[in-house]
């Protein structure tokens, strides 16, 4: 390592940036850095917008080798920093290195994502000015820089808020990294209002394996959008994981499935063909899922329609719904008035009563008001038309269900007939609960 050629970076040769320039040298294909016994290179991993079909950002990552040339992990690299001051120096050196190499035409107009170590967030101010001067030295518009802060590793609320405010005042975007790992805090996210939130890989992996986690991911992405943040899914390693996050309306995608990190000039990316395949697969899956759903729910819808017709013809509630309650997947039927208040008690499928968890009995009594449920409002606004709700968590059990609803005249009164089905809906063959 003693024979390396120092690179010429005149823009860094004066003032507080000079000490970082002294650790940079010209490598085979781009600028590299020396830190103690480590030789460090910049690797970049593209961050894609599926909607635009192209990379919109690149994350700068450190790739280090020790004195013997063996690859070293980031933990080993930062482990060589023996004090807070040295840790801050290393963090700043890596940001300098990544900016020094971010000049290829492929990066024109794209964001660069730069990680900030927790110690640098907490103690960087004591080490003097740096980041604003660094951006100016490289002529990097701050709006093209996304500063990544790891939420869980910076527990001090004031430090997080100050750091977020500082980078935002410079003009940079702020991203919270690894959301969903450890002790992620929605209250903290509401206060910080980051521009981008990176979902931890564990959330993506779980959503690809578990349908309930998949539905949860949709809700989380929607809530983060309400905060005003773009949502980025990192660590995507399979086509199934890519499909899951796209269906959850995640905005940005990153991971080995799309492109591994690389050193040197950007490789020829194959994302266009991969995105085309994903789009075709998602379209076909959506069509198949809808056909399967309509096929499975049709017998219940037909039976529910017959029950509504009987109710409108003057049959008693019990008589109108008797056949319906005999179908597998049916949980209960009930009537609501025009204010959403329940009329009488639920009529519950007999075999369902026998397997119900007694812990939830306080939620199973009648007298509730469901005017706030979407299936009620839709039934009232479209009389005599069967409505099918989206899947949701039933308060009465609680378990995932969907509800059929229809408003009908029952004598002089308008009532809403409702029927809860277990979700996912099974064909109405022999019962098995």
C-alpha positions as CSV (number, residue, x, y, z in Angstrom):
1,X,0.0,0.0,0.0
2,X,3.0,2.3,0.4
3,X,3.4,2.6,-3.4
4,X,0.0,4.1,-4.2
5,X,-0.4,7.2,-6.3
6,X,-2.1,10.1,-4.6
7,X,-5.0,11.4,-6.6
8,X,-5.2,15.1,-7.5
9,X,-8.2,16.6,-5.9
10,X,-7.4,20.3,-5.8
11,X,-10.8,21.2,-4.6
12,X,-10.0,19.4,-1.4
13,X,-6.5,20.6,-0.8
14,X,-7.4,23.6,1.3
15,X,-9.2,24.2,4.6
16,X,-10.9,21.5,6.7
17,X,-11.2,19.1,3.7
18,X,-7.5,18.8,3.1
19,X,-7.0,16.0,5.7
20,X,-9.5,13.8,3.9
21,X,-7.8,14.4,0.5
22,X,-4.5,13.1,2.0
23,X,-6.1,9.7,2.4
24,X,-7.3,9.4,-1.2
25,X,-5.4,7.9,-4.1
26,X,-5.9,6.9,-7.7
27,X,-7.0,3.2,-7.9
28,X,-7.3,1.1,-11.1
29,X,-10.7,2.5,-12.1
30,X,-11.6,5.2,-9.6
31,X,-10.6,7.0,-6.4
32,X,-9.8,4.8,-3.4
33,X,-9.0,5.6,0.2
34,X,-6.5,4.4,2.8
35,X,-7.5,4.1,6.5
36,X,-5.0,2.5,8.8
37,X,-4.4,-1.0,7.3
38,X,-7.5,-0.9,5.1
39,X,-7.8,-0.1,1.5
40,X,-11.4,1.1,0.8
41,X,-13.3,1.4,-2.5
42,X,-16.7,2.9,-3.4
43,X,-19.4,0.5,-4.4
44,X,-22.8,1.7,-5.7
45,X,-26.1,-0.1,-5.7
46,X,-28.9,1.3,-7.8
47,X,-32.2,2.3,-6.3
48,X,-35.1,1.9,-8.8
49,X,-38.4,3.5,-9.4
50,X,-40.6,0.7,-10.8
51,X,-43.1,3.3,-12.1
52,X,-40.3,5.0,-14.1
53,X,-38.6,1.8,-15.0
54,X,-35.1,3.1,-14.2
55,X,-32.7,3.8,-11.4
56,X,-33.3,7.2,-9.7
57,X,-30.6,6.9,-7.1
58,X,-27.4,5.1,-6.1
59,X,-26.3,4.2,-2.6
60,X,-22.7,4.6,-1.8
61,X,-21.3,1.6,0.1
62,X,-17.8,1.0,1.4
63,X,-15.9,-2.2,0.3
64,X,-12.7,-2.6,2.3
65,X,-9.7,-5.0,2.3
66,X,-7.2,-5.5,5.1
67,X,-3.4,-5.5,4.8
68,X,-3.4,-9.0,3.5
69,X,-6.0,-8.2,0.8
70,X,-8.8,-10.1,2.5
71,X,-12.3,-8.5,2.3
72,X,-13.3,-6.8,5.5
73,X,-16.8,-6.1,6.7
74,X,-18.0,-2.6,7.5
75,X,-18.0,-3.7,11.1
76,X,-14.3,-4.6,11.0
77,X,-13.5,-1.3,9.2
78,X,-15.3,0.8,11.8
79,X,-14.0,-1.4,14.6
80,X,-10.5,-0.1,13.7
81,X,-11.6,3.4,14.8
82,X,-10.4,3.5,18.4
83,X,-12.1,6.7,19.4
84,X,-15.1,8.8,18.7
85,X,-13.0,11.4,16.9
86,X,-11.5,8.7,14.6
87,X,-15.0,7.2,13.9
88,X,-16.2,10.6,12.8
89,X,-13.1,11.0,10.6
90,X,-13.7,7.6,9.0
91,X,-17.4,8.4,8.4
92,X,-16.5,11.7,6.7
93,X,-13.7,10.1,4.7
94,X,-16.2,7.5,3.3
95,X,-18.6,10.2,2.3
96,X,-15.8,12.1,0.6
97,X,-14.8,8.9,-1.2
98,X,-18.3,8.3,-2.5
99,X,-18.7,11.8,-3.8
100,X,-15.3,11.7,-5.5
101,X,-16.4,8.8,-7.6
102,X,-20.0,10.0,-8.3
103,X,-19.2,11.5,-11.7
104,X,-20.1,9.0,-14.3
105,X,-22.7,10.1,-16.9
106,X,-25.0,7.3,-15.7
107,X,-25.4,9.3,-12.4
108,X,-26.5,12.5,-14.2
109,X,-29.5,13.8,-12.3
110,X,-29.7,10.9,-9.9
111,X,-29.7,10.9,-6.1
112,X,-26.7,9.7,-4.2
113,X,-27.6,8.0,-0.9
114,X,-24.9,8.5,1.8
115,X,-25.0,6.7,5.1
116,X,-24.1,8.7,8.3
117,X,-22.8,6.7,11.2
118,X,-24.7,7.2,14.5
119,X,-21.5,8.5,16.2
120,X,-21.1,11.1,13.4
121,X,-24.7,12.2,13.9
122,X,-24.1,12.6,17.7
123,X,-20.6,14.0,17.7
124,X,-19.9,15.4,14.3
125,X,-20.5,19.0,15.3
126,X,-17.6,18.8,17.7
127,X,-15.3,17.9,14.8
128,X,-15.9,21.2,12.9
129,X,-17.7,22.0,9.7
130,X,-17.7,19.5,6.9
131,X,-20.7,18.4,4.9
132,X,-21.9,21.7,3.4
133,X,-18.3,22.5,2.5
134,X,-17.8,19.0,0.9
135,X,-20.9,19.4,-1.3
136,X,-19.7,22.8,-2.4
137,X,-16.2,21.5,-3.2
138,X,-17.5,18.8,-5.5
139,X,-20.2,21.0,-7.0
140,X,-22.9,18.6,-5.9
141,X,-26.4,20.2,-5.6
142,X,-27.7,19.3,-2.2
143,X,-31.0,18.3,-3.6
144,X,-29.3,15.3,-5.2
145,X,-28.0,14.0,-1.9
146,X,-30.0,11.7,0.4
147,X,-28.6,11.4,3.9
148,X,-29.4,8.1,5.5
149,X,-29.7,8.1,9.3
150,X,-30.3,4.8,11.1
151,X,-33.2,5.5,13.5
152,X,-32.6,2.6,16.0
153,X,-28.9,3.4,16.5
154,X,-29.5,7.0,17.4
155,X,-31.8,6.9,20.5
156,X,-31.4,10.5,21.5
157,X,-34.5,12.3,20.1
158,X,-32.9,15.7,20.2
159,X,-29.9,14.6,18.2
160,X,-32.1,13.0,15.6
161,X,-34.2,16.1,15.2
162,X,-31.1,18.4,15.1
163,X,-29.4,16.2,12.5
164,X,-32.6,16.0,10.4
165,X,-33.0,19.8,10.6
166,X,-29.4,20.5,9.7
167,X,-29.3,18.3,6.6
168,X,-32.7,19.6,5.5
169,X,-31.6,23.2,5.9
170,X,-28.6,22.5,3.7
171,X,-31.1,21.3,1.1
172,X,-30.5,17.6,1.3
173,X,-33.2,14.9,1.5
174,X,-33.3,12.8,4.7
175,X,-33.9,9.1,4.8
176,X,-34.6,6.9,7.9
177,X,-32.8,3.6,7.4
178,X,-33.9,0.1,8.7
179,X,-37.4,1.1,9.6
180,X,-39.2,-2.0,11.0
181,X,-36.1,-3.4,12.7
182,X,-35.5,-3.2,16.5
183,X,-37.5,-0.4,18.1
184,X,-38.9,1.6,15.2
185,X,-41.1,4.4,16.5
186,X,-44.0,5.8,14.5
187,X,-44.2,8.8,16.8
188,X,-40.6,9.6,16.1
189,X,-41.2,9.3,12.4
190,X,-44.2,11.7,12.6
191,X,-42.0,14.3,14.3
192,X,-39.0,13.9,12.0
193,X,-41.0,13.8,8.8
194,X,-38.2,12.3,6.6
195,X,-38.3,12.5,2.9
196,X,-37.7,8.7,2.4
197,X,-38.2,5.8,4.7
198,X,-36.3,2.6,4.0
199,X,-38.1,-0.6,5.1
200,X,-35.9,-3.2,6.7
201,X,-35.3,-6.3,4.8
202,X,-36.9,-8.4,7.5
203,X,-40.3,-6.8,6.8
204,X,-40.0,-7.6,3.1
205,X,-39.0,-11.2,3.6
206,X,-41.8,-11.8,6.1
207,X,-44.4,-10.2,3.8
208,X,-43.3,-12.6,1.0
209,X,-43.9,-15.6,3.2
210,X,-47.0,-14.7,5.2
211,X,-50.2,-13.3,3.7
212,X,-51.1,-11.5,6.9
213,X,-47.7,-9.8,6.9
214,X,-48.3,-8.9,3.3
215,X,-51.5,-7.1,4.2
216,X,-49.7,-5.4,7.0
217,X,-47.1,-4.1,4.6
218,X,-49.8,-2.5,2.5
219,X,-51.1,-0.7,5.6
220,X,-47.6,0.4,6.8
221,X,-46.7,1.8,3.3
222,X,-50.0,3.7,3.2
223,X,-49.4,5.1,6.7
224,X,-45.8,6.2,5.8
225,X,-47.2,7.9,2.6
226,X,-49.7,9.8,4.9
227,X,-46.6,11.2,6.6
228,X,-45.4,12.6,3.3
229,X,-42.5,10.2,2.8
230,X,-41.5,8.0,-0.1
231,X,-41.2,4.4,0.9
232,X,-38.1,2.4,-0.2
233,X,-37.9,-1.4,0.1
234,X,-34.3,-2.6,0.5
235,X,-32.9,-6.1,0.4
236,X,-35.1,-7.4,-2.4
237,X,-33.6,-10.8,-3.3
238,X,-36.4,-12.7,-5.1
239,X,-39.0,-12.0,-7.7
240,X,-41.7,-12.8,-5.2
241,X,-40.4,-10.1,-2.8
242,X,-40.3,-7.6,-5.7
243,X,-44.0,-8.5,-6.5
244,X,-45.0,-8.1,-2.8
245,X,-43.5,-4.6,-2.4
246,X,-44.9,-3.4,-5.8
247,X,-48.4,-4.6,-4.8
248,X,-47.9,-2.7,-1.5
249,X,-47.3,0.5,-3.6
250,X,-43.8,0.9,-2.3
251,X,-42.2,3.7,-4.3
252,X,-38.5,2.7,-4.6
253,X,-36.8,-0.7,-4.9
254,X,-33.3,-1.9,-4.0
255,X,-31.7,-5.3,-3.7
256,X,-29.7,-8.1,-5.3
257,X,-32.7,-9.3,-7.4
258,X,-32.5,-6.0,-9.3
259,X,-28.7,-5.2,-9.1
260,X,-25.9,-6.1,-6.9
261,X,-23.5,-3.4,-5.7
262,X,-20.6,-2.8,-8.1
263,X,-17.2,-1.1,-8.1
264,X,-16.1,1.1,-10.9
265,X,-18.1,2.1,-14.0
266,X,-21.8,1.3,-13.9
267,X,-22.5,-2.1,-15.5
268,X,-25.1,-2.6,-18.2
269,X,-28.3,-2.9,-16.2
270,X,-30.9,-5.5,-17.1
271,X,-33.7,-3.9,-15.2
272,X,-35.9,-3.1,-18.2
273,X,-36.5,-6.7,-19.2
274,X,-36.9,-7.7,-15.6
275,X,-39.4,-4.9,-15.0
276,X,-41.3,-5.9,-18.1
277,X,-41.5,-9.5,-16.8
278,X,-42.6,-8.3,-13.4
279,X,-45.4,-6.1,-15.0
280,X,-46.7,-9.0,-17.1
281,X,-46.6,-11.3,-14.1
282,X,-48.3,-8.8,-11.8
283,X,-51.0,-8.2,-14.4
284,X,-51.6,-11.9,-14.9
285,X,-51.6,-12.5,-11.1
286,X,-54.1,-9.7,-10.5
287,X,-56.4,-11.2,-13.2
288,X,-56.1,-14.7,-11.9
289,X,-56.6,-13.6,-8.3
290,X,-59.7,-11.6,-9.2
291,X,-61.2,-14.6,-11.2
292,X,-60.4,-16.9,-8.2
293,X,-62.0,-14.5,-5.8
294,X,-65.2,-14.0,-7.9
295,X,-65.4,-17.8,-8.4
296,X,-65.1,-18.5,-4.7
297,X,-67.5,-15.7,-3.5
298,X,-70.2,-16.3,-6.2
299,X,-72.1,-19.1,-4.3
300,X,-72.2,-17.0,-1.2
301,X,-73.3,-13.9,-3.1
302,X,-76.1,-15.9,-4.7
303,X,-77.2,-17.3,-1.4
304,X,-77.0,-13.9,0.2
305,X,-79.1,-12.4,-2.7
306,X,-81.8,-15.1,-2.1
307,X,-81.8,-14.2,1.7
308,X,-82.2,-10.5,0.9
309,X,-85.1,-11.3,-1.5
310,X,-86.8,-13.4,1.2
311,X,-86.4,-10.7,3.7
312,X,-87.9,-8.1,1.3
313,X,-90.8,-10.5,0.7
314,X,-91.7,-10.5,4.4
315,X,-89.9,-13.6,5.7
316,X,-88.5,-13.5,9.2
317,X,-84.8,-12.7,9.6
318,X,-84.2,-16.3,10.8
319,X,-86.1,-17.9,8.0
320,X,-84.5,-15.7,5.3
321,X,-80.9,-16.5,6.4
322,X,-81.3,-20.2,7.4
323,X,-79.7,-21.6,4.2
324,X,-77.0,-19.0,4.1
325,X,-75.8,-19.9,7.6
326,X,-75.4,-23.5,6.5
327,X,-72.6,-22.6,4.1
328,X,-68.9,-23.1,4.9
329,X,-67.0,-19.8,5.5
330,X,-70.2,-18.0,6.7
331,X,-69.6,-16.6,10.2
332,X,-72.7,-14.6,11.0
333,X,-75.6,-12.5,9.6
334,X,-77.1,-9.4,11.2
335,X,-79.4,-6.5,10.4
336,X,-78.7,-2.7,10.7
337,X,-81.0,0.2,10.6
338,X,-80.4,3.4,8.6
339,X,-78.2,4.9,11.3
340,X,-76.0,1.8,11.4
341,X,-77.3,0.5,14.7
342,X,-77.6,-3.3,14.9
343,X,-81.2,-4.6,15.1
344,X,-81.3,-7.5,17.5
345,X,-78.4,-10.0,18.0
346,X,-76.2,-11.7,15.4
347,X,-77.3,-15.0,13.9
348,X,-74.1,-17.0,14.1
349,X,-73.3,-20.3,12.3
350,X,-73.7,-23.1,14.8
351,X,-70.4,-24.8,14.2
352,X,-68.7,-21.4,14.4
353,X,-70.2,-20.8,17.9
354,X,-68.7,-24.1,19.1
355,X,-65.1,-23.1,18.1
356,X,-65.1,-19.5,19.1
357,X,-62.4,-18.3,21.5
358,X,-64.1,-17.3,24.7
359,X,-61.5,-14.6,25.3
360,X,-63.4,-12.4,22.8
361,X,-66.9,-13.0,24.2
362,X,-67.2,-9.3,25.4
363,X,-67.0,-8.2,21.7
364,X,-69.7,-10.6,20.5
365,X,-72.8,-9.2,22.1
366,X,-75.4,-7.3,20.0
367,X,-76.2,-3.6,20.2
368,X,-73.2,-2.4,18.2
369,X,-73.3,0.4,15.7
370,X,-71.5,-0.1,12.4
371,X,-72.2,3.1,10.6
372,X,-68.4,3.7,10.3
373,X,-67.9,0.6,8.3
374,X,-67.5,1.0,4.5
375,X,-69.9,-1.9,3.7
376,X,-72.7,0.0,5.5
377,X,-72.2,3.3,3.6
378,X,-72.0,1.6,0.3
379,X,-75.2,-0.5,0.9
380,X,-77.1,2.6,1.9
381,X,-76.0,4.6,-1.1
382,X,-76.8,1.8,-3.6
383,X,-80.1,0.2,-2.5
384,X,-80.9,-3.5,-3.4
385,X,-77.3,-4.0,-4.7
386,X,-75.0,-6.5,-3.1
387,X,-71.8,-4.9,-1.9
388,X,-68.6,-6.9,-1.1
389,X,-66.2,-5.2,1.3
390,X,-62.4,-5.5,1.1
391,X,-60.9,-7.8,3.7
392,X,-60.6,-6.3,7.2
393,X,-60.2,-7.3,10.8
394,X,-63.5,-8.1,12.4
395,X,-63.9,-6.5,15.8
396,X,-66.3,-9.2,17.0
397,X,-63.8,-12.0,16.9
398,X,-61.2,-10.6,15.9
399,X,-60.3,-12.3,12.6
400,X,-59.9,-11.4,9.0
401,X,-63.2,-11.3,7.2
402,X,-65.1,-9.7,4.4
403,X,-68.7,-8.6,4.5
404,X,-71.6,-8.9,2.1
405,X,-74.2,-6.1,2.5
406,X,-77.4,-5.0,0.9
407,X,-80.1,-2.5,1.8
408,X,-83.7,-3.6,1.5
409,X,-87.2,-2.4,2.4
410,X,-88.7,-4.4,5.2
411,X,-92.2,-3.2,5.4
412,X,-92.0,0.6,5.9
413,X,-88.4,0.4,7.1
414,X,-85.1,0.4,5.2
415,X,-82.7,-2.1,6.7
416,X,-79.2,-3.3,5.8
417,X,-78.6,-7.1,5.7
418,X,-75.0,-8.1,6.4
419,X,-73.1,-11.4,6.2
420,X,-69.6,-11.8,7.4
421,X,-67.4,-14.4,5.6
422,X,-64.1,-15.8,6.8
423,X,-61.2,-14.6,4.7
424,X,-59.8,-16.1,2.5
425,X,-63.1,-17.3,1.2
426,X,-63.4,-21.1,0.7
427,X,-65.7,-22.9,-1.7
428,X,-69.0,-23.7,0.0
429,X,-68.4,-27.5,0.0
430,X,-68.5,-29.7,3.1
431,X,-67.8,-27.7,6.3
432,X,-64.5,-28.0,8.0
433,X,-63.7,-25.4,10.7
